[in-house]
Amino acid sequence: MNKPCSRLVVLMVLLLAAGAAQAQQVSDQTLLTFEVLSQEWDKMIGGVLELSDEQAAGFWPLYKEYRADRSGLMQERIDILKMFLSGHETMGGEAARKLLDTLFEIDGKILTVKRQYAPRFDKVLPPAKVVRLYQTENKLEVMMMSELTKDVPLAR
């Protein structure tokens, strides 16, 4: 399992503990779906891209670098979620808005990393495969975040 995905599995355990402390439960199905997505991430990316040996030789080292650059930002996004979980019942409007603004900043940084790597991916893959990579990443991230947030209550 790659490092960013293993961090996400650790997050699920933390969210499970935080949820229990908040009288919230992360379902077994959520945990299972999250684990499967985490463990199979690279296989899903590789399967969708259908890389030749030459493409794979250039792609995988760059992709691992890309994921490493994004992992810290993803962790920051997760930290915001944990902050919300730990204080959502008593959180005032100002604190909630600060978390939202911080989330916007993190999302902007993630977009910057995506933009920085796109031309680098263009050097090792045809443009259609670069688009396919970002589409697949987006779909997987949406599934992951959906699993992580489906048991999170809305702000009061």
Number of C-alpha atoms within 10 A of each C-alpha: 12 14 13 18 20 14 16 21 20 12 17 21 13 13 24 19 15 18 19 12 12 14 8 16 16 21 13 10 10 18 17 12 14 21 19 11 20 21 15 14 19 17 11 14 18 15 10 13 19 11 17 9 9 10 15 17 12 15 20 15 10 16 18 15 13 18 17 15 16 19 18 15 18 19 16 16 19 19 15 17 18 18 14 21 21 16 13 19 13 11 16 12 11 9 14 17 12 11 18 14 12 15 18 13 14 19 16 13 14 19 12 12 16 16 11 12 16 16 13 15 20 15 13 18 21 11 14 10 17 20 16 14 20 14 12 17 15 12 12 17 14 12 14 18 13 13 20 21 14 11 15 18 12 10 13 10
